[in-house]
């Protein structure tokens, strides 16, 4: 229920334990939001404006895995619940670049809210 970066250490393994079917996706980090599309069908799986993303980071023991928490109920007055979305990049460098770009997005959009 808490969306800070401290939860990623427990959230990433928890998501992976659910054994959800892995999908190959296209991950597009835009100026004001992140788009995730299914690679085979181009179906939009999620669109996350930066103000709804509470944190981004990666797994210490698996450097190509990264995740971000997104508010599941941003309009809730008593605080939001968060979903943790976990992705596997093709390399550690790609994972780091995506994390850097999302972090830069926080800076670009902090004046929008």
N, C-alpha and C positions, 0 to 999 in steps of 0.2 A: 504494500500500500504506500510505501515511501519511495519516491523516485530519484533519490540521490545516488551519486556514483558508488557509494558504499554498498549498495545492494547488488551491484553487478557480479561480485564474487560468488554470491549465492544464487542469483537469478539466472545466470548463464547455465550452470550445471542443471538447475531445476528445469529450464526449458528443454535442454538436451535430453534429460531423462524421460520426457513425455513421448519421445520417439515419434514425433510428428513426421510425416513424410517430407523429406527434403525436396526442395524445388530449386531448379536453376533459375536465377533471376537476373534482371538487369537493374542495377542500382544507380540511380541518377541523382547526384547531389546538385541541386539548383541553388540560385541565389537566396531564395526565401523559403525553400522546402525541399524535402527528400521524396523522391518517387521510387517505388519498387514495383517492377513489372515482371510477370512471368515471361521467361525468355522465349518459350515455344509459341505462345499465343499472343504475346504483348498485352495480356489482360492486366489492368492495373490492380495490384494487390493491396497497396497502401500509399497514401499521400499524407505526409506528415509535415505541416508547417513548423518551422523552428520553435515558435513559442509553445508548442505542445510537447516538444522534446525536453525532458528534464535532465538527461545525462547521456554521455556516450563514452565508451571505453572498450577495452578488450580483456580477454582472459589471460591471466599471467602464464598459465601452463600450456596454453595453445595459442601461439602468437598470431595465427591467421584468423582466429575467431574474434569477432567484435559484436557489440550489441549497443542498442540504445533503448532507453525507457521513454515511452510516450504516454501522455495523459489519456486515459480511457474515458474519463468524464470531465473534460476541462471546464464545463459550465457549472459543476457542482460547487455550491457555496461553502461546504464544510471540508473542502480538500478533495483532491482527485485520487482515484485509483490509477495505477499505471500498468501498462503492458510492457513486457520486455521482449524485444525483437532481436533475434540472434542470427548472425550471418557468418558464413565462412568465405573469406577472400581466397584468391588463388595463391597469395604469398603474404608474408609478413609485411613487406613493403607496401603492397596494395592495401592491406588492412590499416596500416599507419596513415596512408594518404587519405583514405576515406574518413578516418577519425579526425584528422586535421581539417579536412574540408567541412565536416559537420560542425566542428568547434568554431571555425571561421564564420560559419553561417549564424551561430549564436551572436557573434559580434556584429554582423551585418543587420540583424533583425532586432537587436535589443532596443532600438529606438522606435520600433513599430508598435510596441505594446505599452 
